[in-house]
Amino acid sequence: MINQVVSRDAWIEARQRHLAREKEFTRLRDRLSAERRALPWVKVDKNYVFKTPDGDVTLAELFDGRSQLIVYHFMLGPDWDEGCRGCSFWTDNFQGVDVHLAARDVTLIAVSSAPPDRIEKFKSRMGWTHKWVSSAGGDFNRDYHVSFTPEDLQQEIYYNYRRIKSSMTELPGISVFYKETDGTVYHTYSTYSRGLDMLNGAYHYLDLVPKGRDETERAPSMTWVRLHDSYGV
């Protein structure tokens, strides 16, 4: 695979044309981000409780003293021995980021429907340090449309703001919450499917190189992804 080969001057000219398009995209992304932040909110009236190795915590307590909370809906079902390869790929990308986010009044955590012991076992295997809690026994995952029963799958499920057919009892997503000083919690944003791409730094690096993500009909999306201890390289 070799693209057209040109002189350095011709390359600079082509790069400058593309740079104009990149700047256009950056400005559009800034506008979309501002529009996202301006979306209306929904008050969270349900008392969600999560399980951790140290006991139960509420949604409000997950903020850990901050006013903003980002939840990664990690696909690890109640009887799964391993987490989803794709979710693990995303999680590898936000290791260490939580410290920087905390400095900007943001807490980043993962939530799964698996019980705490399965979460802790897989978390230890992966060497992750972020906070990760269990929604087992509660409605959180179902209310935010990332966990489904076998009965749900007999018909179309509601995911990514539309009805689809799926065979998966767990699907990925990100949800954002805000907590007022009086303790009131609001749901401000959720994104699913390709909306998660912007949270994966590795994909952005792959988008820079000649082969790109190399995900085509011949090599379908994400079939190449492995748990980071399973590549054998």
C-alpha positions as a printed Julia matrix, in Angstrom:
233×3 Matrix{Float64}:
   0.0     0.0    0.0
   1.71    3.15  -1.25
  -0.03    6.46  -1.89
   1.02    8.9   -4.58
   4.63    9.98  -4.01
   5.33   13.69  -4.6
   7.94   16.34  -3.87
   8.21   17.94  -0.42
   6.71   21.21  -1.76
   3.74   19.36  -3.27
   3.29   17.48   0.01
   3.24   20.78   1.98
   0.62   22.16  -0.38
  -1.57   19.07   0.04
  -1.06   19.13   3.81
  -2.1    22.78   4.02
  -5.32   22.03   2.14
  -6.08   19.22   4.54
  -5.15   21.4    7.53
  -7.9    23.82   6.54
 -10.36   20.93   6.71
  -8.98   19.84  10.08
  -9.44   23.35  11.47
 -13.0    23.39  10.14
 -13.66   20.09  11.98
 -12.09   21.43  15.19
 -14.33   24.48  15.17
 -17.38   22.31  14.48
 -16.42   19.96  17.34
 -16.08   22.95  19.69
 -19.6    24.07  18.72
 -21.01   20.57  19.22
 -19.32   20.35  22.62
 -20.89   23.66  23.65
 -24.3    22.44  22.46
 -23.8    19.2   24.43
 -23.1    21.13  27.61
 -26.22   23.23  27.0
 -28.57   20.23  26.74
 -31.41   20.11  29.3
 -31.01   17.93  32.41
 -33.17   15.32  34.1
 -33.46   15.12  37.87
 -32.54   11.66  39.19
 -35.36   10.74  41.56
 -34.52    7.06  42.08
 -32.22    6.1   44.95
 -29.6     4.01  43.16
 -27.34    1.91  45.39
 -24.1     0.27  44.24
 -22.05   -2.52  45.78
 -18.33   -2.24  46.49
 -15.87   -4.4   48.45
 -16.24   -1.83  51.26
 -20.04   -1.84  51.32
 -22.95   -0.14  49.59
 -22.77    3.41  48.24
 -25.37    5.67  46.67
 -25.12    7.44  43.33
 -24.58   10.73  45.16
 -21.68    9.19  47.1
 -19.99    8.07  43.88
 -19.2    11.72  43.15
 -16.56   11.47  45.9
 -16.92   15.1   46.94
 -17.01   16.49  43.4
 -19.9    17.95  41.43
 -19.47   16.05  38.14
 -19.51   12.3   37.54
 -18.69   10.29  34.42
 -19.85    6.66  34.43
 -18.44    4.17  31.95
 -21.0     1.38  31.52
 -18.58   -1.55  31.35
 -19.83   -4.82  29.86
 -19.21   -7.4   32.6
 -22.3    -9.5   33.23
 -23.25  -11.23  36.49
 -21.79  -14.6   35.44
 -18.97  -13.42  33.14
 -15.39  -14.42  33.98
 -13.89  -11.74  31.74
 -14.92   -8.24  30.77
 -15.79   -7.26  27.23
 -12.69   -6.89  25.01
 -13.95   -3.6   23.59
 -14.77   -2.12  27.0
 -11.34   -3.25  28.21
  -9.76   -1.46  25.24
 -11.58    1.73  26.21
 -10.67    1.31  29.88
  -6.97    0.92  29.04
  -7.27    4.36  27.48
  -8.45    6.16  30.59
  -5.96    4.77  33.07
  -4.34    7.66  34.9
  -6.77   10.18  33.43
  -8.92   10.08  36.58
  -6.32   12.07  38.53
  -6.38   14.89  35.99
 -10.18   14.86  35.85
 -10.38   15.02  39.65
  -8.42   18.27  39.47
 -11.21   19.63  37.27
 -14.05   18.61  39.65
 -14.82   15.37  37.78
 -14.96   11.8   39.11
 -14.57    8.98  36.58
 -15.76    5.46  37.47
 -16.91    2.24  35.82
 -20.18    0.46  36.62
 -21.05   -3.15  35.76
 -23.87   -5.53  36.6
 -21.37   -8.18  37.79
 -20.97   -8.67  41.56
 -18.01   -6.96  43.28
 -15.92  -10.14  43.55
 -15.95  -10.7   39.77
 -15.19   -7.04  39.16
 -12.25   -7.05  41.56
 -10.83  -10.27  40.12
 -10.85   -8.96  36.55
  -9.68   -5.51  37.62
  -6.7    -7.07  39.39
  -5.84   -9.16  36.34
  -5.85   -6.07  34.11
  -3.83   -3.99  36.58
  -6.37   -1.18  36.59
  -6.58    1.35  39.41
  -9.78    3.28  38.64
 -12.87    2.98  40.82
 -15.31    0.31  39.6
 -18.6    -0.53  41.32
 -21.4    -3.07  40.91
 -24.98   -2.21  40.04
 -26.1    -5.79  40.84
 -29.57   -6.03  42.29
 -30.56   -2.51  41.19
 -32.2    -0.8   38.24
 -29.33    1.49  37.22
 -28.1    -0.48  34.21
 -31.6    -1.13  32.91
 -32.7     2.47  33.41
 -29.69    3.69  31.4
 -30.27    1.06  28.72
 -27.07   -1.01  28.92
 -28.29   -4.28  30.52
 -31.03   -6.5   29.14
 -32.71   -9.75  30.17
 -33.07  -12.75  27.82
 -36.77  -11.84  27.71
 -35.9    -8.32  26.56
 -33.9    -9.77  23.7
 -36.91  -11.61  22.33
 -38.0    -8.28  20.89
 -36.33   -5.04  19.92
 -34.47   -3.29  22.74
 -34.01    0.43  23.29
 -30.34    1.32  22.79
 -28.62    4.44  21.48
 -31.97    6.25  21.34
 -33.65    3.82  18.97
 -35.14    0.34  18.85
 -32.76   -2.38  17.63
 -32.45   -6.15  17.59
 -29.6    -7.5   19.7
 -28.36  -10.77  21.14
 -26.28   -9.06  23.85
 -27.41   -8.87  27.47
 -24.82   -6.12  28.1
 -23.93   -3.14  25.91
 -21.5    -0.22  26.43
 -22.16    3.42  27.13
 -21.11    6.53  29.02
 -23.4     8.59  31.24
 -22.72   11.95  32.87
 -24.24   13.34  36.07
 -24.11   16.61  38.01
 -24.67   17.07  41.75
 -25.88   20.31  43.26
 -24.61   21.55  46.62
 -27.89   20.4   48.2
 -27.23   16.83  47.04
 -29.68   16.81  44.13
 -28.34   14.71  41.23
 -29.1    15.35  37.56
 -28.51   13.19  34.49
 -26.96   15.49  31.87
 -25.76   13.24  29.04
 -25.4     9.67  27.79
 -23.76    8.32  24.66
 -23.49    4.84  23.18
 -22.1     2.89  20.22
 -19.89    5.09  17.98
 -20.49    7.98  20.35
 -17.85    6.35  22.56
 -15.11    6.75  19.95
 -13.98   10.14  21.21
 -13.06    8.54  24.57
 -10.6     6.12  22.97
  -7.21    7.76  22.46
  -5.74    4.68  20.76
  -8.27    4.98  17.94
  -7.25    8.59  17.38
  -3.62    7.52  17.07
  -4.63    4.81  14.58
  -6.52    7.41  12.57
  -3.17    9.19  12.0
  -1.29    6.28  10.42
  -1.5     5.12   6.78
  -3.47    1.93   7.51
  -5.87    3.72   9.85
  -7.97    1.47  12.04
  -7.75   -1.21   9.36
 -11.33   -2.19  10.12
 -13.07   -3.08   6.88
 -15.66   -5.55   5.67
 -12.77   -7.98   5.27
 -11.57   -7.25   8.82
 -14.77   -6.25  10.66
 -14.76   -3.59  13.35
 -12.96   -4.55  16.55
 -12.45   -8.24  15.78
  -8.72   -7.57  16.16
  -9.03   -6.24  19.73
  -7.78   -8.46  22.58
  -7.43   -8.06  26.31
  -4.08   -6.36  26.75
  -2.54   -9.48  28.29
  -3.63  -11.67  25.38
  -1.84  -10.28  22.33
   1.33  -12.33  22.77
   3.56   -9.56  21.39
